Amino acid sequence: MNRKIQDVCAERGLELIGVKIDGDLVELVASDLRAAAVLDVKRLRELAIDIKATWGVRYVTLSLDAALEHDEGSS
Amino acid sequence: MSSTEEKIAQIVGEMRSLDALVVAFSGGVDSSVVAALAHRALGDNAYAVTAVSETLAGRELEEAKEIAAEIGIRHELVVFSELDDPRFRENTASRCFFCQSMRFDHLAQIADELDAKVLASGTNLDDLGDHRPGLEAMRERRIYQPLLEHEVNKQGVRAIGRALGLSVWDKPAAACLSSRIPHGLEVTNARLRRIELAENTLAQMGFRQFRVRDHDGLARIEIAPDELERILDYDQFRSVARALRDAGFERVSLDLFGFRSGSLNPAEVSHA
């Protein structure tokens, strides 16, 4: 499931370094959050709808934690 | 006479048959409309009473005070703690029933002190289509629900609010802070406070309709679809993530569906 979600995201232009699955919540971890930030809302929503429909999960999210990695790495 | 004016006349006319009325008042558009109609009908014999507890965000309380002053209605506060009830803290799908039971029992006490025999809520027709166990608590206590009884839906409430000149006529729907915690996860003061802090930050950033859901330390941010574009910016990601970490969350994540009311309800079936 993890690998397949990464493939679906890559096809839509969102490269991932990981997928965290916690019950009914799927958290997408982008390899480049700057690139993810420039994707349009429509495309992200369609991606979330596809993941929800295919895997029956309830929530599909994009992790924002990577935005702080530099801060935390240098502190 | 428009249908909105007719509804106003009907409800005000009905309220005039009462000696006094206490309105359960959150400062949202529904209870503000009922409070404004009550004030129009009964003047100083109408009271807006806000139940203050851990699940009411501080900024919501301040807004309630402001709108009560705008309406000109007498405004009282009643303070209680939902967290005193373990059935509430347990956070089952019946949580709202226990909360509203406590809330209206406290409101009934203050209504008694004010010599008002009738307690009113801002329940509207659209509330019937949602998962609202709190409505059962109101039914048990025979709470007067003028908007519901006159078949006024949310759109109609906003139309009445606008016709009455209320500043909150288009205020986004709000819900108590415990609605951000998934059922089964205990409602604690620490969780409520980090949710409040996080949502204050999003409000300060200019977002209008949003929720920060607390998945046991993971903040799942729901932003209204028409505001999602604004958050899709790397610097915005950084600001939001930093602020929510500072509020006490361990992880921060953006919901790609955006805001939808009741997304943690057990019966949720769509993401429209």
Interface residues (C-beta under 8 A of the other chain):
Chain A: D22 L25 E27 L28 L33 R34 A37 V38 L39 D40 V41 L44 R45 L47 A48 I49 K52 R58 Y59 V60 T61 L62 S63 L64 D65 A67 L68 D71
Chain B: H215 L218 R220 P225 L228 E229 L232 D233 Y234 Q236 F237 R238 V240 A241 R242 R245 R251 V252 S253 L254 D255 L256 F257 G258 S263 E268 H271
